[in-house]
């Protein structure tokens, strides 16, 4: 089993989205995986009306093992048993359960946690045997709105005042479950429309859709009466998004299919249209259900949408047509048999579920969702704004140019944001979220780097074509001149003869004003004080102009000017181009040096004649 990524983010200020993070040492082993998404499985008591033969039950016990591993998530075993998804489990109560009390409106079995998948699986396997006592006897109807609200309050501690650490987590405790530590995802199984305890509609379709909108948008928790709970100190926007994905049971009727699509749209994972004037018009679900639309209109439109030829006012729903939501927008997933339901959740025969018109591998998609930390948001979408992360399958290395890492860009479709606040995103290529580490990335443009070359060609600056950081050489390679530098970047200094013979420089020649700086193609360059010429010049001509005269040409003296006594420095550098390969004698230069230089000049003349 492959496990999720580690998400690293560092900020310059609370307003900035993120910046580059470079480790000081290479990663010896895989870093701690990214905080696995909390995945709450919510079902209705009516999902178990067929007892042990329930397709939902059979499907779930086959799939859970793929996404959790028994054992602690710890460095001691190189994070080998970290869960990919941290499962939790809750059930909406039946019609006879009141909205308050121990048995209603939601039976909360397990909070999403590491290794909770083992308990969730065991509970799902045996739950049909206890439905009579747990669900107040009647399982025909469920209270989705209050069930969603209680799940939300459980997730974000809605019954106690939240503190800043609740929002951010405790950085000193890697197991702390701060609200923004990991994604919170809701997987909701639907079989019927919601009803009240007395069997009436109770306004529960509208309230359920409103609650799904609140969870998706991260609004403050409110109670059944619409007043703020004791979490008043959590201001608008402080809660992370908790989107809802919907699976419609195979035995559900057509109205439940329409409602499931609407619940998905309200939860941020689908889209709906309404028929007006004979045309289908896009519906902004959350604005719509927070407006004046009545429960009767909603239920009537759902009933009309289930018809083969629906009239005006009907609804139809499905995945969003926005390509920027294609990786996570499923609509209300529906299937007519057990294999197709498994297909939606685990990706069997990918692309073939329900005729191939809905996404598959929903749980695999959950595994690729990542949460930005508290206070961090991505730049707003636009032509000049692009969110970028770096994915490193073997852990974050110390070298920003490590070729094993790849850059993932929002503008290229490598990631998509689930919520409008742009804090929850999904990596679209599942191969890039099955393991390893990720970090938010900002190109360290023009920072110095080592190209891996030699000589002057080792100097470079970082550029990011297509977002991928590469080291661009700061200097071009040129044929060798007498300057004590490795001009052609072959690891040898002033090997003039071989350099000019190379076909790489067949089109190069010295301008007349620089004649002699190549020692007439003889390896006789010497640098009494070392090569101190600058590496300047954006082209060969400018490079020649920057030559400073620290080195000179002399017969057989490559490797240094050993004939000059240490206490008698040479005062005349290389002269003009006509005397570039001779030393100028004056009173300060010993006769031995003059003679030696003269011999060098004679040798050069002979070579020219030959």
C-alpha positions as CSV (number, residue, x, y, z in Angstrom):
1,X,0.0,0.0,0.0
2,X,1.3,3.4,-0.9
3,X,0.7,6.2,1.5
4,X,0.0,9.9,1.3
5,X,2.3,12.8,0.9
6,X,3.9,15.1,3.4
7,X,2.7,18.7,3.0
8,X,5.3,21.3,3.9
9,X,4.5,25.0,3.9
10,X,6.4,28.0,5.1
11,X,5.2,31.6,4.9
12,X,6.8,35.0,4.8
13,X,3.7,36.6,6.4
14,X,0.2,35.5,7.2
15,X,-1.1,37.2,4.0
16,X,1.2,35.3,1.6
17,X,0.2,31.9,0.3
18,X,3.6,30.1,0.7
19,X,7.2,30.3,-0.2
20,X,10.1,28.0,-1.0
21,X,11.2,25.5,1.6
22,X,14.6,23.9,1.2
23,X,15.8,21.2,3.7
24,X,19.2,21.6,5.2
25,X,20.1,18.0,4.6
26,X,18.9,15.3,2.3
27,X,16.1,13.1,3.4
28,X,17.4,9.8,4.5
29,X,14.0,8.1,4.7
30,X,10.5,9.1,3.7
31,X,9.3,12.0,5.7
32,X,6.1,11.8,7.7
33,X,3.2,11.4,5.3
34,X,0.8,14.2,4.8
35,X,-1.9,14.3,7.4
36,X,-4.4,11.7,6.0
37,X,-7.9,13.1,5.2
38,X,-10.5,12.5,7.9
39,X,-13.3,10.7,6.0
40,X,-16.6,10.5,7.7
41,X,-18.9,7.8,6.3
42,X,-22.5,8.9,6.9
43,X,-25.4,6.6,6.1
44,X,-29.1,6.4,6.9
45,X,-30.6,3.7,9.0
46,X,-32.6,2.8,5.8
47,X,-29.3,1.6,4.3
48,X,-29.7,-1.5,6.4
49,X,-33.3,-2.3,5.8
50,X,-32.3,-5.4,3.9
51,X,-30.2,-6.7,6.8
52,X,-27.0,-8.5,5.9
53,X,-27.8,-8.4,2.2
54,X,-27.5,-4.6,2.1
55,X,-25.4,-3.7,-0.9
56,X,-23.9,-0.7,1.0
57,X,-22.7,-3.0,3.8
58,X,-21.2,-5.5,1.4
59,X,-19.5,-2.9,-0.6
60,X,-17.9,-1.0,2.3
61,X,-16.4,-4.0,4.1
62,X,-14.7,-5.0,0.8
63,X,-13.2,-1.5,0.3
64,X,-12.1,-0.2,3.6
65,X,-9.0,-2.4,3.8
66,X,-7.5,-0.6,0.8
67,X,-7.2,2.7,2.6
68,X,-6.0,1.9,6.1
69,X,-3.2,-0.2,7.6
70,X,-3.2,-1.7,11.0
71,X,-0.5,-0.3,13.2
72,X,0.7,3.2,14.4
73,X,1.7,6.0,12.1
74,X,5.3,6.5,13.3
75,X,8.8,7.1,12.2
76,X,10.0,3.9,13.9
77,X,8.6,1.8,11.0
78,X,9.3,4.5,8.4
79,X,5.6,5.4,8.4
80,X,4.8,2.1,6.8
81,X,1.4,1.6,8.5
82,X,0.0,5.2,8.2
83,X,-3.6,5.2,7.0
84,X,-4.3,6.7,3.6
85,X,-7.7,7.7,4.9
86,X,-8.8,8.0,8.6
87,X,-12.3,6.6,8.6
88,X,-15.1,7.6,10.9
89,X,-18.7,6.3,11.0
90,X,-22.1,7.7,11.8
91,X,-25.7,6.9,11.0
92,X,-28.8,9.1,10.7
93,X,-31.5,7.8,13.0
94,X,-34.9,6.6,11.8
95,X,-38.4,8.2,11.9
96,X,-39.2,7.3,15.5
97,X,-36.0,8.9,16.9
98,X,-36.4,12.4,18.2
99,X,-33.9,15.1,17.2
100,X,-32.4,15.0,20.7
101,X,-31.4,12.3,23.1
102,X,-29.0,9.5,23.1
103,X,-30.4,7.8,20.0
104,X,-31.1,10.7,17.7
105,X,-30.8,12.3,15.3
106,X,-27.3,10.8,14.7
107,X,-25.6,7.7,16.1
108,X,-22.0,8.6,16.2
109,X,-20.0,5.4,16.3
110,X,-16.4,6.5,15.5
111,X,-14.6,9.8,15.1
112,X,-12.2,9.7,12.1
113,X,-8.8,8.7,13.5
114,X,-5.7,6.6,12.8
115,X,-6.6,2.9,12.7
116,X,-10.3,3.6,13.2
117,X,-11.0,1.9,9.9
118,X,-10.6,-1.5,11.7
119,X,-13.5,-0.6,14.1
120,X,-15.6,1.0,11.3
121,X,-15.4,-2.2,9.3
122,X,-16.4,-4.4,12.2
123,X,-19.3,-2.1,13.0
124,X,-20.6,-2.1,9.4
125,X,-20.3,-5.9,9.3
126,X,-22.6,-6.3,12.3
127,X,-24.8,-3.3,12.3
128,X,-27.9,-5.0,10.8
129,X,-28.3,-7.0,14.0
130,X,-28.8,-3.9,16.2
131,X,-30.8,-1.6,13.9
132,X,-34.0,-2.1,16.0
133,X,-32.5,-0.7,19.2
134,X,-30.2,1.9,17.7
135,X,-32.6,3.4,15.2
136,X,-35.7,3.6,17.4
137,X,-37.5,0.8,15.6
138,X,-38.4,2.6,12.3
139,X,-35.8,2.9,9.6
140,X,-37.9,4.3,6.7
141,X,-37.0,8.0,7.1
142,X,-34.0,9.9,8.2
143,X,-33.1,13.4,9.4
144,X,-30.3,14.5,7.1
145,X,-30.1,18.1,8.2
146,X,-29.7,17.5,11.9
147,X,-27.5,14.5,11.2
148,X,-25.2,16.7,9.1
149,X,-25.2,19.4,11.8
150,X,-24.3,17.0,14.6
151,X,-21.5,15.6,12.4
152,X,-20.2,19.1,11.8
153,X,-20.3,19.9,15.5
154,X,-18.5,16.7,16.3
155,X,-15.8,17.5,13.8
156,X,-15.3,21.1,14.8
157,X,-16.1,20.8,18.5
158,X,-19.3,22.8,18.2
159,X,-20.4,22.3,21.8
160,X,-17.4,24.0,23.3
161,X,-15.6,27.3,22.6
162,X,-12.9,26.9,20.0
163,X,-9.4,28.1,20.7
164,X,-6.7,29.2,18.3
165,X,-5.0,25.8,18.7
166,X,-8.2,24.2,17.7
167,X,-8.0,26.0,14.4
168,X,-4.2,25.5,13.8
169,X,-3.2,22.4,15.7
170,X,-0.2,22.1,18.0
171,X,3.0,22.2,16.0
172,X,4.8,20.5,18.8
173,X,2.5,17.5,18.7
174,X,2.4,15.8,15.3
175,X,-0.8,13.9,16.3
176,X,-2.7,17.0,17.2
177,X,-5.9,17.3,15.3
178,X,-6.3,21.0,14.8
179,X,-9.1,22.0,12.5
180,X,-6.7,22.9,9.7
181,X,-4.2,20.1,10.2
182,X,-5.9,17.8,7.6
183,X,-8.8,17.7,5.2
184,X,-12.3,16.9,6.5
185,X,-14.3,15.0,4.0
186,X,-17.9,13.8,4.2
187,X,-19.1,10.7,2.3
188,X,-22.9,10.5,2.5
189,X,-25.0,7.5,1.4
190,X,-28.6,8.4,0.4
191,X,-31.5,6.1,-0.2
192,X,-34.6,8.4,0.5
193,X,-35.5,12.0,0.9
194,X,-35.2,13.3,4.5
195,X,-38.3,13.3,6.7
196,X,-39.2,14.3,10.2
197,X,-39.8,12.0,13.1
198,X,-43.6,12.2,12.6
199,X,-43.2,11.3,8.9
200,X,-43.9,14.8,7.6
201,X,-41.4,16.6,5.4
202,X,-40.5,19.1,8.2
203,X,-38.7,21.4,5.7
204,X,-35.9,18.9,5.8
205,X,-34.9,19.0,2.1
206,X,-34.2,22.7,2.3
207,X,-32.5,22.5,5.7
208,X,-30.4,19.6,4.6
209,X,-29.2,21.5,1.5
210,X,-28.5,24.6,3.6
211,X,-26.5,22.6,6.1
212,X,-24.4,21.0,3.3
213,X,-23.7,24.5,2.0
214,X,-22.6,25.7,5.4
215,X,-20.2,22.8,5.8
216,X,-18.8,23.3,2.3
217,X,-18.3,27.1,2.8
218,X,-16.9,26.8,6.3
219,X,-19.5,29.0,8.0
220,X,-19.9,29.1,11.8
221,X,-21.8,26.3,13.4
222,X,-25.4,27.1,14.1
223,X,-28.1,25.1,15.9
224,X,-31.5,24.0,14.7
225,X,-33.1,27.3,15.4
226,X,-30.6,29.2,13.3
227,X,-28.8,30.9,16.2
228,X,-25.1,30.7,16.8
229,X,-23.9,28.0,19.2
230,X,-21.3,28.4,21.9
231,X,-18.6,28.7,19.1
232,X,-19.4,32.4,18.6
233,X,-15.7,33.2,18.8
234,X,-15.2,31.3,15.5
235,X,-15.8,34.1,13.0
236,X,-17.1,33.8,9.4
237,X,-14.6,31.9,7.3
238,X,-12.5,30.5,10.2
239,X,-13.7,26.9,9.7
240,X,-12.2,24.9,6.9
241,X,-14.3,23.5,4.2
242,X,-16.0,20.1,4.7
243,X,-17.3,19.1,1.3
244,X,-19.9,16.4,0.9
245,X,-19.7,13.6,-1.7
246,X,-22.9,11.6,-2.3
247,X,-23.5,8.0,-3.2
248,X,-27.1,7.1,-4.0
249,X,-28.0,3.5,-3.0
250,X,-28.8,1.2,-5.9
251,X,-32.4,0.5,-4.6
252,X,-33.1,4.3,-4.2
253,X,-36.0,5.7,-6.3
254,X,-35.7,8.4,-8.9
255,X,-36.5,11.2,-6.5
256,X,-33.7,10.2,-4.2
257,X,-31.4,10.3,-7.3
258,X,-32.4,14.0,-7.9
259,X,-32.1,14.9,-4.3
260,X,-28.7,13.2,-4.0
261,X,-27.4,15.3,-6.9
262,X,-28.7,18.4,-5.2
263,X,-27.0,17.5,-1.9
264,X,-23.8,16.9,-3.9
265,X,-24.1,20.4,-5.5
266,X,-24.7,22.0,-2.1
267,X,-21.7,20.1,-0.7
268,X,-19.4,21.5,-3.4
269,X,-19.0,18.3,-5.4
270,X,-21.7,18.5,-8.1
271,X,-23.9,20.9,-10.1
272,X,-27.6,21.3,-10.9
273,X,-29.8,23.0,-13.4
274,X,-33.4,24.1,-13.2
275,X,-35.8,24.1,-16.2
276,X,-37.1,27.6,-17.1
277,X,-39.0,28.5,-20.2
278,X,-38.3,25.1,-21.7
279,X,-34.5,25.5,-21.2
280,X,-32.1,24.2,-18.6
281,X,-30.4,27.0,-16.7
282,X,-27.4,26.6,-14.3
283,X,-28.4,26.8,-10.7
284,X,-26.2,28.3,-7.9
285,X,-27.4,25.9,-5.3
286,X,-26.4,27.6,-2.1
287,X,-27.7,31.0,-3.1
288,X,-30.9,29.3,-4.3
289,X,-31.7,27.3,-1.1
290,X,-30.8,30.3,1.1
291,X,-33.3,32.4,-0.7
292,X,-37.1,32.3,-0.7
293,X,-37.6,28.9,-2.4
294,X,-40.1,26.8,-0.3
295,X,-39.9,23.2,0.8
296,X,-42.9,22.5,-1.4
297,X,-41.2,24.0,-4.4
298,X,-38.1,21.9,-3.8
299,X,-39.9,18.7,-3.4
300,X,-42.1,19.4,-6.4
301,X,-39.1,20.2,-8.5
302,X,-37.5,16.9,-7.4
303,X,-40.6,15.0,-8.3
304,X,-40.8,16.7,-11.7
305,X,-37.1,16.1,-12.3
306,X,-37.7,12.3,-11.9
307,X,-40.1,12.3,-14.9
308,X,-39.0,11.4,-18.4
309,X,-40.3,14.8,-19.7
310,X,-40.0,17.2,-16.8
311,X,-41.9,20.5,-16.9
312,X,-40.5,23.9,-15.9
313,X,-39.3,24.0,-12.3
314,X,-37.8,20.6,-12.5
315,X,-34.2,19.9,-11.5
316,X,-31.5,17.8,-13.0
317,X,-28.0,17.3,-11.5
318,X,-24.7,15.7,-12.2
319,X,-21.0,16.4,-12.2
320,X,-19.9,20.0,-12.8
321,X,-19.0,20.8,-16.4
322,X,-16.2,23.2,-15.2
323,X,-12.9,21.6,-16.3
324,X,-11.3,23.1,-13.2
325,X,-13.5,20.8,-11.1
326,X,-13.2,17.6,-13.1
327,X,-11.0,15.7,-10.7
328,X,-13.5,15.9,-7.8
329,X,-16.9,16.9,-9.0
330,X,-18.9,13.6,-9.1
331,X,-22.5,14.7,-8.6
332,X,-24.7,12.1,-6.9
333,X,-22.9,8.9,-7.8
334,X,-25.5,6.2,-8.7
335,X,-25.3,2.6,-9.9
336,X,-27.7,-0.2,-10.5
337,X,-25.6,-3.1,-9.1
338,X,-22.9,-3.8,-6.6
339,X,-20.0,-4.0,-9.0
340,X,-20.8,-0.6,-10.4
341,X,-21.1,0.8,-6.8
342,X,-17.6,-0.6,-6.0
343,X,-16.4,0.9,-9.3
344,X,-17.4,4.4,-8.1
345,X,-15.6,4.0,-4.8
346,X,-12.5,2.0,-5.8
347,X,-12.0,2.6,-9.4
348,X,-12.6,-0.8,-10.8
349,X,-12.9,-0.6,-14.6
350,X,-12.1,3.1,-14.4
351,X,-14.3,5.3,-16.6
352,X,-16.9,2.6,-17.2
353,X,-19.1,3.3,-14.2
354,X,-22.7,4.2,-15.1
355,X,-21.9,4.2,-18.8
356,X,-18.6,6.0,-18.4
357,X,-20.2,9.4,-17.7
358,X,-19.2,9.8,-14.0
359,X,-15.9,9.7,-12.3
360,X,-14.7,6.6,-10.5
361,X,-12.3,5.9,-7.7
362,X,-13.9,8.2,-5.2
363,X,-11.9,7.0,-2.2
364,X,-8.7,7.2,-4.3
365,X,-9.7,10.8,-5.0
366,X,-10.1,11.4,-1.3
367,X,-6.5,10.3,-0.7
368,X,-5.2,13.0,-3.0
369,X,-6.9,15.9,-1.2
370,X,-4.7,18.3,0.8
371,X,-5.4,21.1,3.3
372,X,-3.5,24.3,3.4
373,X,-2.6,25.4,7.0
374,X,-4.6,27.9,8.9
375,X,-4.2,31.5,7.6
376,X,-2.8,30.3,4.2
377,X,-4.8,30.7,1.0
378,X,-3.7,30.3,-2.6
379,X,-3.7,33.4,-4.8
380,X,-7.0,34.2,-6.4
381,X,-7.5,32.5,-9.8
382,X,-6.4,34.6,-12.8
383,X,-4.0,34.8,-15.7
384,X,-1.2,36.1,-13.4
385,X,-1.9,33.9,-10.4
386,X,-0.9,30.2,-10.3
387,X,-0.6,27.9,-7.3
388,X,2.5,25.7,-7.6
389,X,3.7,22.8,-5.5
390,X,6.8,20.5,-5.8
391,X,6.3,16.8,-5.5
392,X,9.3,14.6,-4.4
393,X,8.6,10.9,-4.3
394,X,11.6,10.2,-2.1
395,X,11.2,13.0,0.3
396,X,12.2,16.6,0.2
397,X,15.9,16.8,-0.8
398,X,18.4,19.5,0.2
399,X,19.0,20.3,-3.5
400,X,16.3,22.5,-5.0
401,X,17.4,21.2,-8.4
402,X,17.0,17.5,-7.6
403,X,15.7,15.9,-10.8
404,X,13.5,13.4,-8.9
405,X,11.2,16.2,-7.9
406,X,8.5,17.6,-10.3
407,X,6.5,20.8,-10.3
408,X,2.7,20.6,-10.2
409,X,0.9,23.7,-11.4
410,X,-2.7,24.7,-11.1
411,X,-2.6,26.4,-14.5
412,X,-1.6,23.1,-16.1
413,X,-4.4,21.2,-14.4
414,X,-2.0,19.4,-12.0
415,X,-4.1,20.4,-9.1
416,X,-7.6,21.8,-8.5
417,X,-9.1,23.7,-5.6
418,X,-12.2,22.1,-4.1
419,X,-13.4,25.1,-2.1
420,X,-14.0,28.7,-3.1
421,X,-11.7,29.9,-0.4
422,X,-8.9,28.0,-2.1
423,X,-7.6,26.2,1.0
424,X,-8.5,22.7,0.0
425,X,-7.0,21.2,-3.1
426,X,-6.7,17.9,-4.9
427,X,-3.7,16.6,-6.9
428,X,-5.2,15.3,-10.1
429,X,-2.6,12.7,-11.1
430,X,-3.0,10.0,-8.5
431,X,0.6,8.8,-9.2
432,X,1.8,12.1,-7.7
433,X,-0.1,11.6,-4.4
434,X,0.5,7.9,-3.6
435,X,3.7,8.6,-1.6
436,X,6.5,11.0,-1.0
437,X,6.5,14.6,0.1
438,X,5.1,17.9,-1.3
439,X,5.9,21.5,-0.5
440,X,4.3,24.7,-1.7
441,X,6.8,26.2,-4.2
442,X,7.9,29.6,-5.3
443,X,10.7,29.8,-7.9
444,X,13.9,31.2,-6.3
445,X,14.5,33.2,-9.4
446,X,18.1,34.3,-10.1
447,X,19.5,32.7,-7.0
448,X,23.1,31.4,-7.5
449,X,23.5,27.7,-8.2
450,X,26.0,25.2,-9.4
451,X,25.4,23.9,-12.9
452,X,27.5,20.8,-12.4
453,X,29.9,22.1,-15.0
454,X,33.5,23.0,-14.5
455,X,35.5,26.2,-14.6
456,X,33.5,29.4,-15.2
457,X,30.6,27.2,-16.5
458,X,29.9,26.0,-13.0
459,X,28.4,29.4,-12.1
460,X,24.7,29.7,-12.7
461,X,21.4,31.2,-11.6
462,X,18.1,29.5,-11.1
463,X,15.4,30.0,-13.6
464,X,12.0,28.2,-13.8
465,X,10.8,27.6,-17.4
466,X,7.4,25.9,-17.2
467,X,7.8,26.1,-13.4
468,X,10.6,23.5,-13.1
469,X,13.7,25.0,-11.4
470,X,16.9,24.6,-13.5
471,X,20.3,26.0,-13.2
472,X,21.1,28.3,-16.1
473,X,24.8,28.9,-16.8
474,X,25.7,32.5,-16.0
475,X,28.5,32.4,-18.6
476,X,28.9,30.9,-22.0
477,X,31.8,28.7,-22.9
478,X,34.4,30.3,-25.2
479,X,37.7,29.1,-26.8
480,X,40.6,29.5,-24.5
481,X,42.6,32.8,-24.3
482,X,45.5,33.5,-22.0
483,X,43.8,34.5,-18.8
484,X,44.2,31.7,-16.2
485,X,40.6,30.6,-16.6
486,X,38.9,27.5,-17.9
487,X,37.2,29.4,-20.7
488,X,35.8,26.4,-22.6
489,X,34.8,24.6,-19.4
490,X,36.6,21.3,-20.1
491,X,38.3,21.2,-16.8
492,X,41.7,22.5,-18.1
493,X,43.0,26.0,-17.8
494,X,44.6,27.8,-20.8
495,X,44.9,24.6,-23.0
496,X,44.8,27.0,-26.0
497,X,45.9,24.7,-28.8
498,X,43.3,21.9,-28.2
499,X,40.5,24.4,-27.5
500,X,40.8,26.3,-30.7
501,X,41.0,23.0,-32.6
502,X,37.7,21.9,-31.2
503,X,34.9,21.9,-33.8
504,X,32.7,23.6,-31.1
505,X,34.7,26.8,-31.9
506,X,35.2,26.5,-35.6
507,X,33.3,29.8,-36.2
508,X,35.3,31.7,-33.6
509,X,38.2,34.1,-34.4
510,X,40.0,36.8,-32.6
511,X,39.3,40.4,-33.8
512,X,42.4,42.3,-34.8
513,X,42.3,44.4,-31.7
514,X,42.6,41.3,-29.6
515,X,45.2,39.5,-31.7
516,X,47.7,37.6,-29.6
517,X,45.5,36.9,-26.6
518,X,45.4,33.3,-27.8
519,X,49.2,33.1,-27.7
520,X,49.1,32.3,-31.4
521,X,47.4,29.0,-30.6
522,X,50.4,27.8,-28.6
523,X,50.1,26.6,-25.0
524,X,52.6,29.1,-23.6
525,X,50.3,31.2,-21.2
526,X,51.6,32.0,-17.8
527,X,50.1,34.0,-15.0
528,X,52.7,35.3,-12.4
529,X,50.0,36.5,-10.0
530,X,47.3,33.9,-10.9
531,X,44.3,34.3,-13.2
532,X,42.5,37.3,-11.9
533,X,40.5,38.3,-15.0
534,X,36.8,38.8,-14.5
535,X,34.2,36.4,-15.9
536,X,32.4,39.3,-17.5
537,X,30.8,39.8,-21.0
538,X,27.6,38.6,-22.4
539,X,29.3,37.7,-25.7
540,X,32.7,36.8,-26.9
541,X,33.7,40.3,-28.0
542,X,32.7,41.7,-24.6
543,X,34.5,38.9,-22.9
544,X,37.7,39.8,-24.7
545,X,37.2,43.4,-23.8
546,X,37.1,42.5,-20.1
547,X,40.6,40.8,-20.2
548,X,42.8,42.5,-17.6
549,X,46.3,41.5,-18.6
550,X,47.1,39.4,-15.6
551,X,48.6,36.6,-17.8
552,X,51.1,36.6,-20.6
553,X,52.4,34.4,-23.3
554,X,55.8,32.8,-23.2
555,X,57.5,29.8,-24.8
556,X,57.2,26.7,-22.6
557,X,56.0,28.5,-19.5
558,X,52.5,27.1,-19.1
559,X,51.9,26.3,-15.4
560,X,53.4,29.5,-14.0
561,X,56.3,32.0,-14.4
562,X,59.0,30.3,-12.4
563,X,61.9,32.3,-13.8
564,X,60.9,35.5,-12.0
565,X,62.3,35.8,-8.5
566,X,59.7,36.1,-5.8
567,X,61.2,39.4,-4.5
568,X,61.4,40.9,-8.0
569,X,57.8,41.2,-9.4
570,X,57.3,41.9,-13.0
571,X,55.9,45.4,-13.5
572,X,54.8,45.3,-17.1
573,X,51.7,43.3,-18.1
574,X,51.1,42.1,-21.6
575,X,51.4,44.9,-24.0
576,X,49.4,45.7,-27.1
577,X,48.3,43.1,-29.7
578,X,51.6,43.4,-31.6
579,X,53.7,42.5,-28.5
580,X,51.2,40.4,-26.8
581,X,53.5,37.4,-26.5
582,X,56.6,39.1,-25.3
583,X,57.6,40.7,-22.0
584,X,58.7,44.3,-22.0
585,X,62.2,44.7,-20.5
586,X,63.0,47.7,-18.3
587,X,65.4,48.4,-15.4
588,X,63.2,46.4,-13.0
589,X,63.4,43.1,-15.0
590,X,66.4,40.8,-14.7
591,X,68.4,40.0,-17.8
592,X,67.6,36.3,-17.4
593,X,63.9,37.2,-17.9
594,X,64.6,39.3,-21.0
595,X,66.6,36.5,-22.5
596,X,64.0,33.9,-21.7
597,X,61.3,36.1,-23.1
598,X,63.4,36.7,-26.3
599,X,63.8,33.0,-26.7
600,X,60.0,32.6,-26.4
601,X,59.5,35.3,-29.0
602,X,61.9,33.6,-31.4
603,X,60.2,30.3,-30.9
604,X,56.8,31.8,-31.7
605,X,58.2,33.4,-34.9
606,X,59.6,30.0,-36.0
607,X,56.2,28.3,-35.3
608,X,54.5,31.0,-37.4
609,X,56.9,30.4,-40.3
610,X,56.4,26.7,-40.1
